């Protein structure tokens, strides 16, 4: 039977902490997006053009839709690095 040495245990701990941090970031993004309102979907700062707010799961975060789907502003795909 293979045993774990100190290095293996430390590696498992580091991977566990990184996994939990990743889950925490994704959960935070989804919670913040679920509490967002249409008022946070201004097309440009200082204008009254607002989109419809929704939650994007992949990538996680808030998605704003303007003009009945003609223009969609989604979270950056760089957020998927946290999932990887």
Secondary structure, 3 states (H helix, E strand, C coil): CCCCCHHHHHHHHHHHHHHHHHHHHHHHHHHHHHCCCHHHCECCCCCCCECEEEEECCCCEEEEEEHHHCEEECCCHHHHHHHC
